[in-house]
Amino acid sequence: MQLEPIPCGGNAPVSPCVGICRMDADGLCVGCRRTLAEIARWGAMSDDERRRWMREEQPLRPSPRP
């Protein structure tokens, strides 16, 4: 199964959410690899902040553990 980010609409960057919303033991969502604080803040972030997070932060997150 391939996971696809959810579009936010307009020219805004897509959300990294893939609809699998469950926190792992490391405090990261198993679907998007964000913390609860990052998920809560996403709606208030500017498009530039979202793009920066997806470009710089998301690739550094560990893959979910099996």
ABEGO torsion letter per residue (X at the ends): XBBBBBBAEEABBBBABAGBBBBBAAGBBAAAGBBAAAAAAAAABBAAAAAAAAAAAAAABBBBBX
